[in-house]
């Protein structure tokens, strides 16, 4: 089925796989949009709060993990209706909502305005754009027409440019961006739907994990990527999936795998590996987990991202997971794009 392009098109009615292939061009467009946007000169920033849900929120998670040892002020990702009490006038608050209508983000936006925080918003329109214009708050308008999870380039790379333009990120990001674009283009060329399964890693992994529950383990820079994989399995594949973090999971999670064979055999455990990033302690932990899983689970899959710099490796791993989730949907004969249950919940919330 995964090599039958006509069958894939019948299932993937909204062409999610084709949208994934646009990721490098989306990165370029996001950088351009962010660079030409009007952002006021922010003199004093004590801390940063990044508010967003779903794919918008994961952009904050990725940036926070990537730059935790590069930025001198604290970065905090907020996924609540409100803000931490410590938010104040020298707090930079950044608000992401692809639609511009995410109610948690809009609620936190209004609170930031009341607290007189420094504010920047990003959306493709909606109420967030309207409120920003009304309150004379810098707003970056990104392209519309995508599913929010398929527009992550616009939130993530816009955020990176904001951190650079505000002076918080002092690193030269141009070479990182260039390598990331080239690396993502390579993985797309090797995993797009026209590449046969025998040469297509994402199709192979999707086939392997079919009819199992994916359990993804991240660590360091790969923890937000593990979360992104889980979210993509949930929304694209329409399956239950779980993610956890090493080494915290080694203090509790591994006990469950050791004495629960009737359940554990239904899982596929996915481990991110990186010879350059793994400390001896992390390598020992991952190797121990692999040996534990060999006797406990249906499949063990190790993912080795390509690239030299962290951003490129993170985006390689993210793109791979996006493709895997879509091919798993195709194997299940489910259109990756619709998310009716989320729309049903949003409708229920309008009735409150």
Buried (B, 14 or more C-beta within 10 A) or exposed (E): EBBEEEEBBEBBEEBBBEBBBBBBEBBEBBBEBBEEBEBEEBEEBBBBBBBBBBBBBBBBBBBBBBBEEEBEEEBBBBBEBBBEEEBBEBBBBBBBBBBBBBBBBBBBBBBBBEBEBBBBBBBBBBBBBBBBEEEEBBBBBBEBEBBBBBBBBBBBBBBBBBBBBBEBBEEEBEEBBEBBBEBBBBBBEBBBBEBEBEEBBBBBBBBBBBEBBBBBBBBBBBBBBBBBBBBBBBBBBBBEBBBBBBEEBBEEBBEEBEEEEEEBEEBBBBBBBBEEBBEEEBBEBBEEBBEBBEEBBBBBBEBEBEBEBBBBBBBBBBBBBBBBBBBBBBBBEBBBBBBEEEEEEEEEEEEE
